[in-house]
Amino acid sequence: MLLHDNDNKLMAIGKDGKLYYHDLNKQRLVNEWQIDKESGLLDIHPESKFADTTIYNTFKAISKDTIFEVDPRLEEGAGLKKRYSTGP
């Protein structure tokens, strides 16, 4: 779980690998995204140490082989992504 947007929003990864975005003031689910359809998300974290207590819009999400920059303002959730692979 990750607090976001001056601690007004809460993000959590479900067992299905989806990212759930909750508004704590309205006490309801705002959005949900299937960011990595192949393997699901493993972890989420803020952009910087104190980003969760400021009005910083993006955060990072990590799957098995990809790092995503997630922006809740976008409909699909994920903006930039960087896929990593290892050779045999």
DAQUI-V317176 format. One record per residue. N is the residue number from 1. RES is the residue in one small letter. SS is DSSP state (helix for helix, strand for strand, loop for the rest). BURIAL is 1 if it has 16 or more other C-alpha atoms within 10 Angstrom, else 0. D_FIRST is the distance of its C-alpha to the first C-alpha in whole Angstrom. Layout:
N;RES;SS;BURIAL;D_FIRST
N;RES;SS;BURIAL;D_FIRST
This chain:
1;m;loop;0;0
2;l;strand;1;4
3;l;strand;1;7
4;h;strand;1;10
5;d;loop;1;14
6;n;loop;0;15
7;d;loop;1;12
8;n;loop;0;13
9;k;strand;1;10
10;l;strand;1;7
11;m;strand;1;6
12;a;strand;1;4
13;i;strand;1;7
14;g;loop;0;10
15;k;loop;0;12
16;d;loop;0;15
17;g;loop;1;13
18;k;loop;1;12
19;l;strand;1;10
20;y;strand;1;9
21;y;strand;1;10
22;h;strand;1;11
23;d;strand;1;13
24;l;loop;0;13
25;n;loop;0;17
26;k;loop;0;18
27;q;loop;0;16
28;r;strand;0;16
29;l;strand;0;14
30;v;strand;0;15
31;n;strand;0;15
32;e;strand;1;14
33;w;strand;1;15
34;q;loop;1;16
35;i;loop;1;16
36;d;loop;1;17
37;k;loop;0;20
38;e;loop;0;21
39;s;loop;0;18
40;g;loop;1;15
41;l;strand;1;12
42;l;strand;0;11
43;d;strand;1;9
44;i;strand;1;7
45;h;strand;1;9
46;p;strand;1;11
47;e;loop;0;15
48;s;loop;0;16
49;k;loop;0;15
50;f;loop;0;15
51;a;helix;1;14
52;d;helix;1;12
53;t;helix;0;14
54;t;loop;0;17
55;i;loop;0;18
56;y;loop;1;17
57;n;loop;0;16
58;t;strand;1;15
59;f;strand;1;12
60;k;strand;1;12
61;a;strand;1;11
62;i;strand;1;13
63;s;strand;1;15
64;k;loop;0;18
65;d;loop;0;20
66;t;strand;0;19
67;i;strand;1;17
68;f;strand;1;16
69;e;strand;1;16
70;v;strand;1;14
71;d;strand;1;16
72;p;loop;1;15
73;r;loop;0;19
74;l;loop;0;20
75;e;loop;0;21
76;e;loop;0;20
77;g;loop;1;16
78;a;strand;1;17
79;g;strand;0;20
80;l;strand;0;21
81;k;strand;0;21
82;k;strand;0;22
83;r;strand;0;23
84;y;loop;0;24
85;s;loop;0;27
86;t;loop;0;29
87;g;loop;0;32
88;p;loop;0;34
